[in-house]
């Protein structure tokens, strides 16, 4: 102890104790340092408690996810985590893929739940877990001439007016239409899949929506038709390298992987 005190005094350049034959007492410098020592000890104890919580599998995991993933996938994963590990707190923010990835890169999120298309994959310095593919469907009014078809070519809808979605979804629609030999006549734009279906039902237009969105909600006055030759969008988890070693993050990643099985059943033909 004496050696530590002398080292401290050498570090700050002044004594912190008055030494006499009867013992030692704190001088003014020592008294001031003692006040800091108490707060430092408290902070260290709090840090130790936090680390113990993380080591035991608890803590807070921040998830950024795109809108249709919020419809069922992410809530299902949160429910699974809550049942298996009540000490884990999951906090969710709705963000489109580019913003979710940016938040993860900036350490404002631990996991980004994103989607990407083959012609627009994200090339970022983040670890990746692929969940699967989400099939695309053309959504038409229930009285549309192709409404009773389970599957169709995209150019079957070349003469229709279209509702376009988010920037990434709209770009995919334009790329698919170009490959099919036409340019879609986009008359409405919304990234809300409820609103998109309403526009289809009320205005006679058509739109392209992912199966995940349609399983969450489908109006009774629209029909969903699978697109021939389109694999759909790839669903991906992005997170910083090493984040999966944190028990709480690992648990949430695992829950998202298991929840996708119910969210994306293999047979989508009967949607």
C-alpha positions in Angstrom: 0.0 0.0 0.0 2.8 2.4 0.9 4.4 1.8 -2.5 1.2 2.5 -4.3 0.7 5.8 -2.3 4.3 6.9 -3.0 3.8 6.1 -6.7 0.6 8.2 -6.7 2.4 11.1 -5.1 5.2 10.9 -7.6 2.6 10.9 -10.4 0.7 14.0 -9.2 3.8 15.8 -7.9 2.7 16.4 -4.3 2.1 14.5 -1.1 -1.4 13.3 -0.3 -0.8 12.4 3.4 0.8 13.9 6.4 3.1 11.4 8.1 4.1 11.5 11.7 5.1 9.2 14.5 1.5 8.8 15.5 0.4 7.8 12.0 -0.8 9.3 8.8 -3.7 11.7 7.9 -4.9 13.0 4.6 -3.9 16.5 3.6 -6.1 18.7 1.4 -4.8 17.0 -1.8 -5.6 13.6 -0.3 -9.1 14.6 0.7 -9.9 15.8 -2.8 -8.5 12.6 -4.4 -10.6 10.6 -2.0 -13.8 12.1 -3.4 -12.7 11.1 -6.9 -11.7 7.6 -5.7 -15.2 7.0 -4.4 -16.8 7.9 -7.7 -14.2 5.9 -9.6 -14.8 2.9 -7.4 -18.5 3.2 -8.1 -18.0 3.5 -11.8 -15.8 0.4 -11.8 -18.4 -1.5 -9.8 -21.1 -0.5 -12.3 -18.8 -1.5 -15.2 -18.2 -4.9 -13.6 -21.9 -5.4 -13.1 -22.6 -4.6 -16.8 -19.9 -6.9 -18.0 -21.2 -9.7 -15.7 -24.7 -9.2 -17.3 -23.2 -9.4 -20.8 -21.1 -12.5 -19.9 -24.1 -14.2 -18.5 -26.1 -13.7 -21.7 -28.1 -10.5 -20.8 -27.9 -7.0 -22.1 -29.5 -4.8 -24.8 -29.3 -5.7 -28.5 -30.2 -3.0 -31.0 -31.8 -4.1 -34.2 -32.5 -2.0 -37.4 -34.9 -3.6 -39.8 -36.8 -2.8 -43.0 -40.6 -2.3 -42.8 -41.9 -5.7 -44.0 -39.5 -7.5 -41.7 -41.1 -5.5 -38.8 -44.5 -7.0 -39.8 -43.7 -10.5 -38.5 -40.1 -11.7 -38.7 -38.6 -9.3 -36.1 -41.5 -9.5 -33.6 -41.4 -13.3 -33.8 -37.7 -13.3 -33.0 -38.2 -10.8 -30.1 -40.9 -13.2 -28.7 -38.5 -16.1 -29.0 -35.7 -14.2 -27.2 -38.0 -13.0 -24.5 -39.1 -16.6 -23.7 -35.7 -18.1 -23.8 -33.6 -15.3 -22.3 -35.7 -12.8 -20.4 -32.5 -10.9 -19.4 -32.0 -9.8 -23.0 -33.6 -6.5 -24.1 -34.2 -6.0 -27.8 -34.6 -2.5 -29.1 -35.8 -2.1 -32.7 -35.7 0.8 -35.2 -37.4 0.7 -38.6 -34.9 1.7 -41.3 -34.5 0.9 -45.0 -31.5 -1.3 -45.8 -29.0 1.5 -46.6 -29.8 3.4 -43.4 -29.8 0.2 -41.3 -26.3 -0.7 -42.6 -25.0 2.8 -42.0 -26.4 2.6 -38.4 -24.6 -0.7 -37.9 -21.3 0.6 -39.3 -21.6 3.7 -37.0 -22.3 1.4 -34.0 -25.8 2.8 -33.6 -27.2 -0.7 -34.2 -25.9 -4.2 -33.4 -27.8 -6.0 -36.2 -29.1 -4.8 -39.5 -32.0 -6.9 -41.0 -31.8 -5.9 -44.7 -32.8 -7.1 -48.1 -30.9 -6.9 -51.4 -31.4 -7.9 -55.0 -29.0 -9.8 -57.2 -28.4 -6.6 -59.2 -27.9 -4.4 -56.1 -26.0 -6.3 -53.4 -24.4 -4.4 -50.6 -20.6 -4.5 -50.5 -19.7 -3.4 -47.0 -17.3 -4.4 -44.3 -19.8 -6.3 -42.2 -20.3 -9.9 -41.4 -23.2 -11.5 -43.2 -25.8 -14.2 -42.5 -28.1 -15.1 -45.3 -31.6 -15.9 -44.2 -33.1 -16.9 -47.5 -35.0 -15.5 -50.5 -38.4 -13.7 -50.5 -40.4 -14.3 -53.7 -41.8 -11.3 -55.6 -45.5 -11.1 -56.4 -47.4 -8.9 -58.8 -50.5 -7.5 -56.9 -53.5 -6.9 -59.0 -57.2 -6.0 -58.4 -59.3 -9.1 -57.8 -61.2 -8.4 -61.1 -57.9 -8.1 -63.2 -57.8 -10.4 -66.2 -54.8 -12.3 -64.7 -56.1 -12.4 -61.2 -56.8 -16.1 -61.2 -53.3 -17.1 -62.4 -50.9 -18.4 -59.8 -47.8 -17.4 -61.9 -47.2 -15.1 -64.8 -44.5 -13.3 -66.8 -43.9 -9.7 -65.8 -44.5 -8.5 -69.4 -48.1 -9.7 -69.0 -48.6 -6.5 -67.1 -46.7 -4.1 -69.4 -49.9 -2.3 -70.3 -50.9 -1.7 -66.7 -50.3 1.4 -64.5 -47.9 0.7 -61.7 -47.4 1.6 -58.1 -43.7 1.7 -57.2 -42.1 1.1 -53.8 -39.0 2.2 -52.0 -35.9 3.4 -53.9 -34.4 -0.1 -53.9 -37.7 -1.8 -54.8 -38.4 0.6 -57.5 -35.0 0.1 -59.1 -35.6 -3.7 -59.0 -38.9 -3.2 -60.8 -37.3 -1.0 -63.4 -34.5 -3.6 -64.0 -37.0 -6.5 -64.2 -39.2 -4.6 -66.6 -36.3 -3.6 -68.8 -35.2 -7.2 -69.0 -38.8 -8.1 -70.0 -38.8 -5.5 -72.8 -41.0 -2.7 -71.4 -40.9 0.4 -69.2 -43.4 0.4 -66.4 -45.9 3.3 -66.3 -45.4 4.4 -62.7 -48.3 6.6 -61.6 -48.1 6.2 -57.8 -45.2 5.7 -55.3 -45.3 4.5 -51.7 -43.1 2.3 -49.6 -46.1 1.3 -47.4 -47.3 -2.1 -48.5 -50.8 -1.5 -47.0 -51.1 1.7 -49.0 -49.8 0.0 -52.1 -52.5 -2.6 -52.0 -55.2 0.1 -51.4 -54.0 1.9 -54.5 -54.1 -1.3 -56.5 -57.7 -2.1 -55.2 -59.0 1.4 -55.7 -57.3 2.7 -58.8 -56.9 -0.5 -60.9 -53.1 -0.3 -61.0 -50.7 -3.1 -60.2 -47.6 -3.3 -58.0 -44.8 -5.6 -57.1 -44.6 -6.7 -53.5 -42.5 -9.3 -51.6 -44.1 -12.4 -50.2 -43.2 -11.4 -46.6 -45.3 -8.3 -46.9 -48.3 -10.3 -48.4 -48.2 -12.9 -45.6 -48.4 -10.2 -43.1 -51.4 -8.5 -44.7 -53.4 -9.1 -47.9 -56.5 -7.1 -48.8 -59.4 -9.4 -49.8 -60.0 -7.4 -53.0 -56.5 -8.0 -54.5 -54.7 -11.1 -55.9 -51.1 -12.0 -55.7 -49.4 -13.6 -58.7 -45.9 -15.0 -58.6 -43.4 -13.7 -61.2 -41.8 -16.3 -63.5 -38.0 -16.3 -63.4 -37.7 -13.9 -60.4 -36.0 -15.3 -57.4 -37.0 -12.3 -55.3 -34.9 -10.5 -52.8 -32.3 -11.9 -50.6 -32.8 -11.5 -46.8 -29.6 -10.8 -44.9 -28.4 -10.1 -41.4 -25.4 -7.7 -41.2 -23.4 -7.1 -38.1 -19.9 -6.0 -37.1 -17.2 -8.7 -37.1 -17.0 -10.3 -33.7 -20.4 -9.1 -32.5 -21.7 -12.6 -32.8 -19.3 -13.5 -29.9 -21.4 -11.4 -27.5 -23.9 -13.9 -26.0 -26.9 -11.6 -26.3 -26.2 -10.7 -29.9 -25.6 -14.3 -30.7 -29.0 -15.2 -29.2 -30.9 -12.6 -31.2 -29.1 -13.7 -34.4 -30.1 -17.2 -33.7 -33.8 -16.2 -33.1 -33.9 -14.3 -36.4 -32.6 -17.3 -38.2 -35.1 -19.7 -36.7 -38.0 -17.2 -37.1 -37.4 -16.9 -40.8 -38.6 -20.5 -41.2 -42.1 -19.6 -40.3 -41.9 -16.3 -42.1 -40.7 -17.7 -45.4 -42.2 -21.2 -45.9 -40.7 -23.0 -48.8 -43.9 -23.3 -50.9 -45.1 -19.8 -51.9 -47.3 -20.9 -54.8 -50.5 -20.9 -52.7 -50.2 -17.3 -51.4 
